[in-house]
Every structure is written in C-alpha cells, then in structure tokens.
Amino acid sequence: MAHLYKKIIKGRTYWYLRETHRVDGKVKLKWQKYLGTADSILAKLEKAE
C-alpha cells in the first residue's frame, strides 16, 4: 500500500508517494514518486478541478 512520506531538506518540506515491502524482516523501498512541496501539490489539485 502506498503512503505519503515527508522529507525535510535544508529546512524545506518535500512530499513523496512511496511503497515499501518486507524482505527478510527488513523494510525495503519498492518505489517512490516525487510529488513536490505542499504549495505545488495544492496548485496542481486546483488546476485539475
């Protein structure tokens, strides 16, 4: 199942959609998609409407 993941880089917050799974008891990244900052995500949503 995919979930939102927040990364803070140099004080700025960036959002990713990522999916993980377990391999030998450890969590491994399956895939990750960059979504952008909160402002850019909001702008994309407003444009889509």
C-alpha positions, 0 to 999 in steps of 0.5 A, a space after each residue: 500500500 502506498 503512503 505519503 512520506 515527508 522529507 525535510 531538506 535544508 529546512 524545506 518540506 518535500 512530499 513523496 508517494 512511496 511503497 515499501 515491502 518486507 524482505 527478510 524482516 527488513 523494510 525495503 523501498 519498492 518505489 517512490 514518486 516525487 510529488 513536490 512541496 505542499 504549495 505545488 501539490 495544492 496548485 496542481 489539485 486546483 488546476 485539475 478541478 
